[in-house]
C-alpha cells in the first residue's frame, strides 16, 4: 500500500509539473506581441510621415557624391511603401511603410565595381532613410539600354 501511495504521489507531481509548464508557456506567449510570437522582427525605423521636409535630411545633405563618369537619374523623397513597389522586393518589416526615404538612382555607363566584379552599363538604386541618412537598400543592375 505504501508503494501505491508513492506511485500516486509521483504521478501527481508529474501532472502538476506538466500543467504548470503549459500555464507558464501560455502566460509567456500572452505577454508577447504578435511580432514576437510569429518571429517577425520589430519595426526599427518607425513611421515619420508627419515630419515636415525641414525636419528631414535634404538631398544635398546625403553625402552621396557620384563619380564624374556617372549620371544622376533620380533623387526623390518618397514613402518606404512606394520604394518597395518600385524595387519589386518583398516587404521589409523592420521599416514602417510610412517612413520617408530618399530614392536615388545613378547611371554608370562605364560600369561600377561591386563585390561580384564590375557590372557594365549599371544603374545603382539606393534607398536612404530621410531622417537618419542610413542606407536601407542598394541595388546594382545591368541595363540593356541607356536610361
C-alpha positions, 0 to 999 in steps of 0.5 A, spaced: 500 500 500 505 504 501 508 503 494 501 505 491 501 511 495 508 513 492 506 511 485 500 516 486 504 521 489 509 521 483 504 521 478 501 527 481 507 531 481 508 529 474 501 532 472 502 538 476 509 539 473 506 538 466 500 543 467 504 548 470 509 548 464 503 549 459 500 555 464 507 558 464 508 557 456 501 560 455 502 566 460 509 567 456 506 567 449 500 572 452 505 577 454 508 577 447 506 581 441 504 578 435 511 580 432 514 576 437 510 570 437 510 569 429 518 571 429 517 577 425 522 582 427 520 589 430 519 595 426 526 599 427 525 605 423 518 607 425 513 611 421 515 619 420 510 621 415 508 627 419 515 630 419 515 636 415 521 636 409 525 641 414 525 636 419 528 631 414 535 630 411 535 634 404 538 631 398 544 635 398 545 633 405 546 625 403 553 625 402 552 621 396 557 624 391 557 620 384 563 619 380 564 624 374 563 618 369 556 617 372 549 620 371 544 622 376 537 619 374 533 620 380 533 623 387 526 623 390 523 623 397 518 618 397 514 613 402 518 606 404 511 603 401 512 606 394 520 604 394 518 597 395 513 597 389 518 600 385 524 595 387 519 589 386 522 586 393 518 583 398 516 587 404 521 589 409 518 589 416 523 592 420 521 599 416 514 602 417 511 603 410 510 610 412 517 612 413 520 617 408 526 615 404 530 618 399 530 614 392 536 615 388 538 612 382 545 613 378 547 611 371 554 608 370 555 607 363 562 605 364 560 600 369 561 600 377 565 595 381 561 591 386 563 585 390 561 580 384 566 584 379 564 590 375 557 590 372 557 594 365 552 599 363 549 599 371 544 603 374 545 603 382 538 604 386 539 606 393 534 607 398 536 612 404 532 613 410 530 621 410 531 622 417 537 618 419 541 618 412 542 610 413 542 606 407 536 601 407 537 598 400 542 598 394 541 595 388 546 594 382 543 592 375 545 591 368 541 595 363 540 593 356 539 600 354 541 607 356 536 610 361 
